[in-house]
Amino acid sequence: MSRIGKKPISIPNGVEISLDDGLLTVKGPKGRLTRQMHPKVSVAVGKDEIAVSVSDESRESKAIHGLSRMLVANMVTGVSTGFEKTLEIVGVGYRAELQGKTAVLNVGYSQPVHFDLPEGVEAKIDKTKIILSSIDKELLGLTAAKIRGIRKPEPYKGKGIRYADEVIRRKAGKTGVK
């Protein structure tokens, strides 16, 4: 049995959970999320906590057990408090601005890059700092990774788009011949 999967998930005030034919729906003050649960996983909704269990003890079931528990926990956290991810833009002349639901990034290419934000993700941009927020942790991480992929940080000068808590390993570069 998975150590993570055994832990119960506490339900905060204002969050409602319903289960219909393996479709888990979580409603809260920030929004509503749904997810189809794996057939080997069963979810028991109590008064103030949720328990996730599996039908057998196979290796696949153990892996799905911990994963399913964390997915449900992220859904509960998302609809109650939400998630936030911060990206930083480093480089001379590199900047970003928001035009409606489109982020316009000037990151060293000949033309600015237009990135359409997906439904459910909101952004606040302050020239060199992008703050993304959403109730869906999976969608938020995917969006942040796509934005970072537009101009990954390079190891010589550290220019590019990076996560706020990311540490870039720097390289020395060439030394001139004398």
C-alpha positions as CSV (number, residue, x, y, z in Angstrom):
1,M,0.0,0.0,0.0
2,S,1.2,3.5,-0.9
3,R,2.4,5.6,2.0
4,I,1.0,8.8,0.3
5,G,-2.2,7.0,-0.7
6,K,-3.0,6.0,2.9
7,K,-3.2,9.6,4.2
8,P,-6.7,11.0,4.4
9,I,-7.5,14.3,2.7
10,S,-9.2,16.9,4.9
11,I,-12.1,18.8,3.4
12,P,-12.0,22.6,4.2
13,N,-15.1,24.6,4.8
14,G,-17.1,25.6,1.7
15,V,-15.9,22.7,-0.4
16,E,-18.4,20.2,-1.7
17,I,-17.5,16.8,-3.2
18,S,-19.6,14.4,-5.2
19,L,-18.9,11.1,-6.9
20,D,-20.9,9.7,-9.8
21,D,-19.8,6.5,-11.7
22,G,-16.1,7.3,-11.1
23,L,-16.4,11.0,-12.0
24,L,-15.3,13.1,-9.0
25,T,-16.6,16.7,-8.8
26,V,-15.1,19.2,-6.4
27,K,-16.8,22.6,-5.9
28,G,-15.4,25.4,-3.8
29,P,-15.3,29.2,-3.5
30,K,-12.8,29.5,-6.4
31,G,-14.5,27.2,-8.9
32,R,-15.3,23.7,-9.9
33,L,-13.1,20.8,-11.0
34,T,-14.0,17.3,-12.3
35,R,-11.8,14.2,-12.9
36,Q,-12.5,10.7,-14.1
37,M,-11.0,8.3,-11.5
38,H,-9.1,5.1,-12.5
39,P,-11.3,1.9,-12.3
40,K,-8.9,0.3,-9.7
41,V,-9.3,3.3,-7.4
42,S,-12.2,3.8,-5.0
43,V,-12.9,7.1,-3.3
44,A,-14.8,7.2,0.0
45,V,-16.2,10.7,0.9
46,G,-16.8,11.2,4.6
47,K,-18.1,14.2,6.5
48,D,-14.8,16.0,6.9
49,E,-12.3,13.9,5.0
50,I,-11.7,11.8,1.9
51,A,-10.1,8.3,1.8
52,V,-8.6,6.8,-1.4
53,S,-8.1,3.1,-1.7
54,V,-7.3,0.5,-4.3
55,S,-8.8,-2.9,-5.1
56,D,-5.6,-5.0,-5.1
57,E,-2.0,-4.8,-4.1
58,S,-0.3,-5.0,-7.5
59,R,2.6,-2.7,-8.4
60,E,0.5,-0.7,-10.8
61,S,-2.3,-0.3,-8.2
62,K,0.2,1.0,-5.6
63,A,1.5,3.6,-8.1
64,I,-2.1,4.7,-9.1
65,H,-3.0,4.8,-5.4
66,G,-0.5,7.6,-4.5
67,L,-1.1,9.4,-7.7
68,S,-4.9,9.4,-7.3
69,R,-4.7,10.6,-3.8
70,M,-2.5,13.6,-4.8
71,L,-4.7,14.5,-7.7
72,V,-7.7,14.6,-5.4
73,A,-5.8,16.6,-2.8
74,N,-4.7,19.1,-5.5
75,M,-8.3,19.5,-6.7
76,V,-9.4,20.2,-3.1
77,T,-6.6,22.7,-2.6
78,G,-7.2,24.3,-5.9
79,V,-10.9,25.1,-5.4
80,S,-10.3,26.4,-1.9
81,T,-7.1,28.4,-2.2
82,G,-5.8,28.1,-5.7
83,F,-2.3,27.8,-7.1
84,E,0.3,30.3,-8.3
85,K,3.5,30.1,-10.3
86,T,6.0,32.9,-10.9
87,L,8.2,33.3,-13.9
88,E,11.1,35.8,-14.3
89,I,12.4,37.2,-17.6
90,V,16.1,37.9,-17.5
91,G,17.9,39.8,-20.3
92,V,18.6,43.3,-21.6
93,G,15.5,44.5,-23.5
94,Y,13.5,41.3,-22.6
95,R,10.0,42.2,-21.3
96,A,6.4,41.0,-21.4
97,E,2.9,42.6,-21.5
98,L,-0.6,41.4,-21.3
99,Q,-3.2,42.2,-24.1
100,G,-6.5,40.7,-23.1
101,K,-5.9,36.9,-22.7
102,T,-2.7,37.1,-24.8
103,A,0.8,37.5,-23.3
104,V,3.2,39.4,-25.7
105,L,6.8,38.4,-25.0
106,N,9.8,40.4,-26.3
107,V,12.6,37.9,-25.6
108,G,15.3,38.5,-28.2
109,Y,13.5,37.2,-31.4
110,S,13.0,39.5,-34.4
111,Q,9.2,39.5,-33.7
112,P,7.4,39.5,-30.4
113,V,5.9,36.1,-29.4
114,H,2.2,36.1,-28.8
115,F,1.1,33.4,-26.3
116,D,-2.6,32.8,-25.8
117,L,-3.4,31.8,-22.2
118,P,-5.7,28.8,-21.9
119,E,-9.1,29.0,-20.3
120,G,-8.8,28.7,-16.5
121,V,-5.3,30.4,-16.2
122,E,-5.0,34.0,-15.3
123,A,-1.8,36.1,-15.6
124,K,-0.5,39.3,-14.0
125,I,2.6,40.7,-15.8
126,D,4.9,43.4,-14.5
127,K,7.5,43.9,-17.3
128,T,9.9,41.2,-16.2
129,K,7.8,39.1,-13.9
130,I,4.9,36.9,-14.9
131,I,2.6,35.6,-12.2
132,L,0.2,32.8,-13.3
133,S,-2.7,31.6,-11.2
134,S,-5.3,28.9,-11.6
135,I,-7.3,26.3,-9.6
136,D,-6.0,23.5,-11.8
137,K,-2.4,22.6,-10.8
138,E,-1.8,20.4,-13.8
139,L,-2.9,23.1,-16.3
140,L,-1.0,25.8,-14.5
141,G,2.3,23.8,-14.6
142,L,1.8,23.0,-18.3
143,T,1.2,26.6,-19.1
144,A,4.2,27.8,-17.2
145,A,6.4,25.2,-18.9
146,K,5.2,26.3,-22.3
147,I,6.0,29.9,-21.6
148,R,9.4,29.0,-20.2
149,G,10.0,26.9,-23.4
150,I,9.7,30.0,-25.6
151,R,13.1,31.1,-24.4
152,K,14.8,28.7,-22.0
153,P,17.5,30.2,-19.8
154,E,20.9,29.7,-21.3
155,P,23.9,28.7,-19.1
156,Y,26.4,31.4,-20.1
157,K,24.7,34.7,-19.3
158,G,21.5,33.3,-17.7
159,K,19.3,35.1,-20.2
160,G,15.8,33.7,-20.8
161,I,12.5,32.9,-19.0
162,R,12.9,30.9,-15.8
163,Y,10.9,30.0,-12.8
164,A,11.3,32.3,-9.8
165,D,12.8,29.5,-7.6
166,E,14.9,28.0,-10.4
167,V,18.7,28.1,-10.1
168,I,20.6,28.2,-13.3
169,R,24.0,26.4,-13.4
170,R,26.4,28.8,-15.1
171,K,29.2,27.8,-17.4
172,A,32.5,29.7,-17.7
173,G,32.6,30.0,-21.5
174,K,35.6,30.4,-23.7
175,T,38.8,31.9,-22.6
176,G,40.7,34.1,-25.1
177,V,44.0,32.9,-26.6
178,K,46.9,35.1,-25.6
